[in-house]
Amino acid sequence: MVNRLVVHKVEPVYPPQTPESQLGGVVVLETVIATDGTVAHVRPISGSAALTAAAIDAVKWWRFQPYRVNGRPVRVETTLAVDFHATEN
């Protein structure tokens, strides 16, 4: 549901020195979205360590329309899945 509120999304970048750049993968992050739509906190839940750092760096720049309850913006705790696509040589 929160994914529909994304107004600015930065795609993650594979760390170039890791062999995982040849693999796809999903990193799951616990995320807190502040009342102004900025990402206030990110904590990894699962995924490769190398890909997790890149996912966190990207998600910190994401912006959301504020989630509202009874018309008032509220802070939201949610999980986000960041999908890395395998690169081809």
GROMACS elastic network, one bead per residue, 0.5 to 0.9 nm:
[ bonds ]
;  ai    aj funct       b0    kb
    1     4     6  0.57360   500
    1     5     6  0.75117   500
    2     5     6  0.52732   500
    2     6     6  0.71280   500
    2    64     6  0.80464   500
    2    65     6  0.89653   500
    2    67     6  0.78628   500
    2    76     6  0.88572   500
    2    78     6  0.77685   500
    2    80     6  0.86565   500
    3     6     6  0.55095   500
    3    64     6  0.83673   500
    3    80     6  0.80878   500
    4     7     6  0.84178   500
    4    64     6  0.86385   500
    4    65     6  0.88532   500
    5    37     6  0.89075   500
    5    63     6  0.84562   500
    5    64     6  0.51861   500
    5    65     6  0.50936   500
    5    66     6  0.75536   500
    5    67     6  0.76506   500
    6     9     6  0.67018   500
    6    37     6  0.87288   500
    6    62     6  0.72060   500
    6    63     6  0.59459   500
    6    65     6  0.63850   500
    7    62     6  0.77124   500
    7    63     6  0.56582   500
    7    64     6  0.52087   500
    7    65     6  0.63816   500
    8    61     6  0.78328   500
    8    62     6  0.53646   500
    8    64     6  0.68923   500
    9    58     6  0.79517   500
    9    59     6  0.75547   500
    9    61     6  0.71127   500
    9    63     6  0.67677   500
    9    64     6  0.88018   500
   10    58     6  0.53793   500
   10    59     6  0.68434   500
   10    60     6  0.87007   500
   10    61     6  0.63131   500
   10    62     6  0.60810   500
   11    55     6  0.82436   500
   11    58     6  0.60527   500
   11    59     6  0.81494   500
   11    82     6  0.86743   500
   12    51     6  0.86325   500
   12    54     6  0.57172   500
   12    55     6  0.54273   500
   12    56     6  0.82871   500
   12    57     6  0.73399   500
   12    58     6  0.50548   500
   12    59     6  0.78996   500
   12    82     6  0.78974   500
   12    83     6  0.85560   500
   12    84     6  0.74624   500
   13    16     6  0.83858   500
   13    51     6  0.86016   500
   13    54     6  0.60856   500
   13    55     6  0.78161   500
   13    57     6  0.89207   500
   13    58     6  0.78387   500
   13    84     6  0.83687   500
   14    17     6  0.86333   500
   14    18     6  0.79668   500
   14    20     6  0.80452   500
   14    21     6  0.57550   500
   14    50     6  0.83377   500
   14    51     6  0.67813   500
   14    54     6  0.65768   500
   14    55     6  0.88591   500
   14    84     6  0.77763   500
   15    18     6  0.58845   500
   15    19     6  0.89339   500
   15    20     6  0.83278   500
   15    21     6  0.69535   500
   15    50     6  0.70092   500
   15    51     6  0.73189   500
   15    53     6  0.88042   500
   15    54     6  0.69492   500
   16    19     6  0.80936   500
   16    20     6  0.88562   500
   16    21     6  0.66945   500
   17    20     6  0.86750   500
   17    21     6  0.80104   500
   18    21     6  0.59118   500
   18    22     6  0.85130   500
   18    50     6  0.73661   500
   19    22     6  0.60641   500
   19    23     6  0.78172   500
   20    23     6  0.50231   500
   20    24     6  0.75465   500
   20    25     6  0.86260   500
   20    48     6  0.86335   500
   20    50     6  0.79456   500
   20    51     6  0.79563   500
   20    86     6  0.84121   500
   21    24     6  0.75086   500
   21    51     6  0.88035   500
   21    84     6  0.87652   500
   21    85     6  0.86565   500
   21    86     6  0.66433   500
   21    87     6  0.64781   500
   22    85     6  0.86766   500
   22    86     6  0.53426   500
   22    87     6  0.52950   500
   22    88     6  0.68812   500
   22    89     6  0.82682   500
   23    84     6  0.79944   500
   23    85     6  0.70492   500
   23    87     6  0.68955   500
   24    83     6  0.74847   500
   24    84     6  0.50806   500
   24    87     6  0.77392   500
   25    47     6  0.73277   500
   25    48     6  0.77549   500
   25    51     6  0.78972   500
   25    82     6  0.83558   500
   25    83     6  0.59599   500
   25    84     6  0.50673   500
   25    85     6  0.67305   500
   25    86     6  0.77432   500
   26    46     6  0.81668   500
   26    47     6  0.61204   500
   26    48     6  0.82142   500
   26    51     6  0.83129   500
   26    52     6  0.88412   500
   26    81     6  0.63318   500
   26    82     6  0.55505   500
   26    84     6  0.59860   500
   26    85     6  0.86966   500
   27    44     6  0.75312   500
   27    45     6  0.76559   500
   27    46     6  0.57103   500
   27    48     6  0.70538   500
   27    51     6  0.69807   500
   27    52     6  0.59294   500
   27    55     6  0.68758   500
   27    80     6  0.81959   500
   27    81     6  0.56421   500
   27    82     6  0.51770   500
   27    83     6  0.65546   500
   27    84     6  0.80060   500
   28    43     6  0.88326   500
   28    44     6  0.62591   500
   28    45     6  0.54365   500
   28    46     6  0.51963   500
   28    47     6  0.64468   500
   28    52     6  0.82104   500
   28    55     6  0.87537   500
   28    79     6  0.66818   500
   28    80     6  0.56972   500
   28    82     6  0.63574   500
   28    83     6  0.87806   500
   29    42     6  0.63993   500
   29    43     6  0.55653   500
   29    45     6  0.53081   500
   29    46     6  0.71519   500
   29    47     6  0.88708   500
   29    52     6  0.83697   500
   29    55     6  0.82942   500
   29    56     6  0.77388   500
   29    59     6  0.89613   500
   29    78     6  0.83430   500
   29    79     6  0.54332   500
   29    80     6  0.52410   500
   29    81     6  0.63734   500
   29    82     6  0.78515   500
   30    41     6  0.80459   500
   30    42     6  0.57124   500
   30    43     6  0.50837   500
   30    44     6  0.61211   500
   30    45     6  0.63905   500
   30    77     6  0.72733   500
   30    78     6  0.58920   500
   30    80     6  0.65343   500
   31    39     6  0.70697   500
   31    40     6  0.75842   500
   31    41     6  0.56081   500
   31    43     6  0.64846   500
   31    44     6  0.86543   500
   31    59     6  0.87825   500
   31    76     6  0.81227   500
   31    77     6  0.57403   500
   31    78     6  0.53360   500
   31    79     6  0.56768   500
   31    80     6  0.68631   500
   32    38     6  0.86420   500
   32    39     6  0.59993   500
   32    40     6  0.54359   500
   32    41     6  0.50024   500
   32    42     6  0.65616   500
   32    75     6  0.70182   500
   32    76     6  0.56006   500
   32    78     6  0.63818   500
   32    79     6  0.85080   500
   33    36     6  0.79565   500
   33    37     6  0.58488   500
   33    38     6  0.57299   500
   33    40     6  0.55760   500
   33    41     6  0.72852   500
   33    63     6  0.85866   500
   33    64     6  0.77168   500
   33    66     6  0.80897   500
   33    67     6  0.85194   500
   33    74     6  0.86016   500
   33    75     6  0.56835   500
   33    76     6  0.51131   500
   33    77     6  0.64016   500
   33    78     6  0.79138   500
   34    37     6  0.53378   500
   34    38     6  0.54464   500
   34    39     6  0.61035   500
   34    40     6  0.56309   500
   34    41     6  0.86583   500
   34    66     6  0.76139   500
   34    67     6  0.88644   500
   34    73     6  0.86796   500
   34    74     6  0.71494   500
   34    76     6  0.66837   500
   34    77     6  0.88860   500
   35    38     6  0.75166   500
   35    65     6  0.89284   500
   35    66     6  0.56505   500
   35    67     6  0.71996   500
   35    68     6  0.85306   500
   35    72     6  0.88231   500
   35    73     6  0.52229   500
   35    76     6  0.78045   500
   36    39     6  0.89091   500
   36    63     6  0.87617   500
   36    64     6  0.80008   500
   36    65     6  0.76510   500
   36    66     6  0.57000   500
   36    67     6  0.88440   500
   36    73     6  0.74671   500
   36    74     6  0.84955   500
   36    75     6  0.84084   500
   37    40     6  0.87579   500
   37    62     6  0.86171   500
   37    63     6  0.54961   500
   37    65     6  0.54104   500
   37    67     6  0.76525   500
   37    73     6  0.88343   500
   37    75     6  0.84457   500
   38    60     6  0.79635   500
   38    61     6  0.78309   500
   38    62     6  0.69653   500
   38    63     6  0.51583   500
   38    64     6  0.64715   500
   38    65     6  0.87909   500
   38    66     6  0.84674   500
   39    42     6  0.74094   500
   39    59     6  0.74166   500
   39    60     6  0.56889   500
   39    61     6  0.73152   500
   39    62     6  0.67494   500
   39    63     6  0.68688   500
   39    64     6  0.82118   500
   40    60     6  0.79150   500
   41    60     6  0.80380   500
   42    56     6  0.67181   500
   42    59     6  0.79274   500
   42    60     6  0.74669   500
   43    56     6  0.78868   500
   44    47     6  0.77140   500
   44    52     6  0.67403   500
   44    53     6  0.87314   500
   44    55     6  0.89899   500
   44    56     6  0.77798   500
   45    79     6  0.86697   500
   46    49     6  0.86023   500
   46    52     6  0.79429   500
   47    50     6  0.85576   500
   47    51     6  0.69341   500
   47    52     6  0.60913   500
   48    51     6  0.52329   500
   48    52     6  0.58465   500
   48    53     6  0.88068   500
   49    52     6  0.50085   500
   49    53     6  0.65818   500
   50    53     6  0.57296   500
   50    54     6  0.69555   500
   51    54     6  0.52121   500
   51    55     6  0.61405   500
   51    56     6  0.86812   500
   51    84     6  0.79764   500
   52    55     6  0.50262   500
   52    56     6  0.61444   500
   52    57     6  0.85795   500
   52    82     6  0.89408   500
   53    56     6  0.52474   500
   53    57     6  0.62381   500
   53    58     6  0.87773   500
   54    57     6  0.51211   500
   54    58     6  0.63412   500
   54    59     6  0.87445   500
   55    58     6  0.52134   500
   55    59     6  0.61178   500
   55    60     6  0.86298   500
   55    82     6  0.63553   500
   55    83     6  0.86440   500
   55    84     6  0.87010   500
   56    59     6  0.51691   500
   56    60     6  0.61288   500
   56    61     6  0.89891   500
   57    60     6  0.55994   500
   57    61     6  0.73363   500
   58    61     6  0.56765   500
   58    62     6  0.70178   500
   59    62     6  0.50671   500
   59    63     6  0.85557   500
   59    80     6  0.88426   500
   59    82     6  0.84348   500
   60    63     6  0.83902   500
   63    66     6  0.89496   500
   64    67     6  0.80206   500
   65    68     6  0.89573   500
   66    72     6  0.87791   500
   66    73     6  0.55268   500
   66    74     6  0.70435   500
   66    75     6  0.80921   500
   66    76     6  0.88702   500
   67    72     6  0.80903   500
   67    73     6  0.54905   500
   67    74     6  0.58294   500
   67    75     6  0.72865   500
   67    76     6  0.70842   500
   68    71     6  0.53839   500
   68    72     6  0.50262   500
   68    74     6  0.56772   500
   68    75     6  0.87186   500
   69    72     6  0.53805   500
   69    73     6  0.64700   500
   69    74     6  0.66337   500
   70    73     6  0.84840   500
